[in-house]
Amino acid sequence: MKWMLNLLFMLALFVVLSTEGFAAEKSDANVRVIHASPDAPSVDIYVDGQPAFEKVSFKDVTDYAALTPGEKTIQIFASSANGEGKPALEQKLTVESGKTYSVLAIGKLENLALKVLEDQKGSGEKSGLRAVHASPNAPAVDIGVKDGDALIKNLAFTQNSDYQMVDPGTYNLEVRAAGSDKAVLDLPNLPVEAGVNYTAIAIGLLDGDPPLNVILLKDGK
């Protein structure tokens, strides 16, 4: 009988510890970083004085990393600086328990800033598509189906749209100057899965180097 009581005690302890660990994990925020500054070098990103993301280059998207909730001090250094000297950018960021974020470094190096988006994981039979305008010299844009209607309208630099719900499938999209039917960038054969939310980020420079491009990310952890 004693061995049974011991076994029940161990099982109960295991359940308590597992539940506590799960609760602790759920209390974290999840954050990823996107390097969208066209003239900034490879960077290291520090959170509250500690390195969090290293050697992040233009167009790179980090994995989601867990952060304890609360106000954070974000510093961006050129990777060559090894976290020493004056950062290229220092900014406060507040993250909340259980939420998921994308943090974009946008603008040219002289005007570098952070743009913070709360990511929503998709579900159901539809797909969610939102866009971010992160090209510092491009005008306001529309994004739509090629030779068709605009899905997202009049998006200016630093702005983002809400999620637009679309049917899953393969899309041929294009980026146009706002209010125009002339495409400045074609986005062919974009696969969109049911139950998945996406963020499309316009990066680079219009008629410049690096050229205007779009990266498509799956959102949520």
N, C-alpha and C positions, 0 to 999 in steps of 0.2 A: 504493500500500500504506500509505503514511504517513497519508493522509486517513482510511483505514479504522481504523487504530489510534487516531487522534484521536477518531473518532466513537465507537468502543467505550469509550474513556476517559470521554467526556462522558456516555454512557449510564450507565456504571457510577457516575459521580459523582452523576447525577440520582437513581438508585435509592437510593444511600446517604443522600443528603440527604432524600429523601422518607420513607425508613424512619425516620430519626432524628426528623423532624418528627412523624410518626405516633406514634412511641413517646413523644415528649414530650407530645403531646395526650392519649394514653391514660393517662399517669401522673397527670394532674390528677384532682381530685375535682370533682363537679358539685353545686351547691347552689342551691336555690330557697327563697324566704321567703314565708310566708303570714301576713298580719296578721289575727289572730283575737282581738284584745283589744277588747271591745265599747265601752270608754270611752276608749281611747287615741286621740290625734289622729293625723293623718298623720305618718309617721316617716321618718327617714333612718337607714340601717344602715351602720355603718362596720366594716371588717375590718382589724385591725392598724393602726388610725389613719387608714385611707383610705376615702373614701366608696365603697360597693359597690352599694347600692340606695337610690334617692331617691324621696321623696314616695309612700311606700307607705301606702295608706289601708285602713281596715277592710274585710275581705273580698278585698283585692287579693292576687293570687298572681303573683310575679315569674317571669320565665323562669329556666331553669337558667343559672348562671354558673360558669365554671371557676375553681377555687381550687387553688393548690399544696397538696399534702398537708402535714399537721402540725397543731400546736396553733395555734389562732387566737384572738385577742381580739375578741369581738363587742361592739359598743356600739350602743345604740339611742338616738337623739335625736329630740325633736319636730322636724319639718321646719323650724319657725319658728326653731329655735335655730342653724341653720347649722353644726352640729357643734361648738358652743362651750358651755362650762359643764359641769355635771355631767350625764352621760347618765341617761336613765330606767332603763336597764339596762346592766350590763356583765357579761359571762360568757365563760368559756373554752369553746372547742369544738374537738375534734380530728376532722379529716377524713382519710380514708385514700385512697391512690392508687387510681384506677379505680372508686371507689364514688360513688353518687348519693344525695343527701339532701334531705329536706324539713325546713325549720326553721320552727316555728310560734312566733309571739309570742302567748302565751296568758295568761289571767287578767286581772283588772282592773288599771288602771294602777298602783295602789298595791302590787300583788303581781305585777307583770309577771315572766314567766319565759319561757325558751326550752324548747321541746320538740323533740327531734331524732329524726327517723325515717330509717331507711335504706330507700330506694325500690328496688323490684325491677321490672325491665321484664318484661312478660308475654311468653308464647310459647305455641305449641300451639293446641289447639282450645278450651280452657277460658279463663275470665276469672277474675282474682283481685280480690276486694273486701275491703278492710279499712276500719275506722272509727276515728275519733278523737273523743273527747268533749272539746270545748273551750268548753262553755257553763258559766260559773262558778256559776250559780245553779240549774242543772237537776240533778235527782237522777240516780242510776244508771239507765241505759236499756238496753232491748233494741232491736235493729233486725231487722225481719223482713218477709216478704212480707205484703201487706195481707190480713188475715183468715186468715193462715197461720202457719207455724212461724217462730220466731226464727232468723235466720242468725247473729247476734252477740248475746251475752247479757251482762247485768250489767256494763256498761261505765260506770265512774265518771269524774268530771271529771279530766282530765289523762291518762287511760288510753287506750291504743289496742289494737285487736285484731290478731291475725295475719291474713294474707290467707286468705280463704275462697274456695275454688274453686267457681265456678258456671258453668252453661251460658250461652252468649251469648243475648241476646234483649232485650226491653223489659220492665222490671220496675216494678211498683207496690209500693213499699216504704212502711213506716211506722216511726216512732220511738215507742216505748212506754216508760212507766215500767217499770223492771225487774220481772219477774214478773207484769206486768199484761197484759191484752189490750186496754187502752184506749190509743188512739193520741193522742200529744200533737203529732205533726206527720206529715202525709202527704207522701210523695215519689213522685208519679205519673210514669209514662212515662219512666223512666230507661233510656237506651240503653246496653247493655253489649256491647262488641265482642269477638269471639274473639281470643285472643292479646294482650289488653290488661289490665294491672292498674290498679286504681282505688283512690283513697283518698277516703272520704266523711268530711267534717269537720263536726260539729255546732257551730255558732257562734251568737253572739247570746245573748239572755236569755229565759228562760221567763217569759211574762206580763210582759215588759218591753220596753224600747226600747234598742237595736235588737232586733227580735223573733227568736225562735229560727228558725234556718234551717240548711240543709245545702248545702255546696258539694262538688261531685264533680270530682276531679282525675284525669287520666291520669298514671301514674307512669312514671319512667324517661326517659332521654335517648337 
